[in-house]
Amino acid sequence: MKKKGRPATKPAGLKEGFYIELRSRGSNNPVKIRRESMGEVELAMEQYGKTKIVTYLGQVKNGKWQDGKNKGKKTA
């Protein structure tokens, strides 16, 4: 079935906030999770760290990474 309507012209971006990446052990498919504050990120990293591989990606503000491994780059 074809989708009806006009296709999006603006690329989808990331919302402002703090991002972490979760992977199951032995898997290559990551999941990005956004939190509002650094305290919430630390709590989530502690919670998910027991069963998954957790990586801090950084903070997104005004469509750019403020810190983390992608610092200074634009969001996709």
C-alpha positions in Angstrom: 0.0 0.0 0.0 1.2 3.5 -0.9 1.3 6.2 1.7 -1.1 9.1 0.9 -0.2 12.7 1.2 2.8 14.9 0.7 6.2 13.6 1.9 8.1 15.5 4.6 10.6 18.1 3.4 12.3 18.8 6.7 14.6 16.0 8.0 13.7 14.6 11.4 16.0 15.8 14.2 16.6 15.0 17.8 14.7 16.8 20.6 16.7 18.8 23.1 17.9 16.8 26.1 20.5 14.3 27.2 21.0 11.0 25.2 22.3 7.6 26.1 22.7 4.6 23.9 21.7 1.0 25.0 22.9 -2.2 23.5 22.2 -5.8 24.5 25.4 -7.8 25.0 26.3 -9.4 21.7 24.0 -7.2 19.6 24.9 -4.4 17.2 21.5 -2.7 17.2 21.6 0.3 19.6 18.6 2.2 21.1 18.8 5.9 21.9 17.1 7.1 25.0 16.5 10.8 25.9 16.3 12.2 29.4 15.6 15.8 30.5 18.4 16.2 33.1 21.8 14.8 33.8 20.6 13.3 37.1 18.0 11.3 35.2 20.7 10.1 32.8 22.9 8.9 35.6 20.0 7.1 37.2 19.1 5.4 33.9 22.8 4.5 33.3 22.9 2.8 36.7 19.6 1.0 36.1 20.3 -0.3 32.6 24.0 -0.9 33.2 23.2 -4.2 35.0 21.9 -5.9 31.9 23.0 -3.8 28.9 26.0 -1.9 27.5 25.4 1.8 28.1 27.1 4.7 26.3 26.6 8.4 27.0 26.1 10.2 23.7 25.8 13.8 25.0 23.5 16.7 25.2 21.6 18.1 22.3 20.7 21.8 22.2 19.6 23.9 19.2 20.2 21.0 16.9 23.9 20.5 17.9 25.7 18.1 20.2 27.0 20.1 23.2 29.2 17.4 24.7 29.9 13.7 24.5 31.5 11.8 21.6 29.7 13.9 18.9 30.6 17.3 20.4 30.1 20.2 17.9 28.4 18.1 15.2 24.8 18.7 14.0 22.2 16.1 14.7 21.1 14.1 11.7 
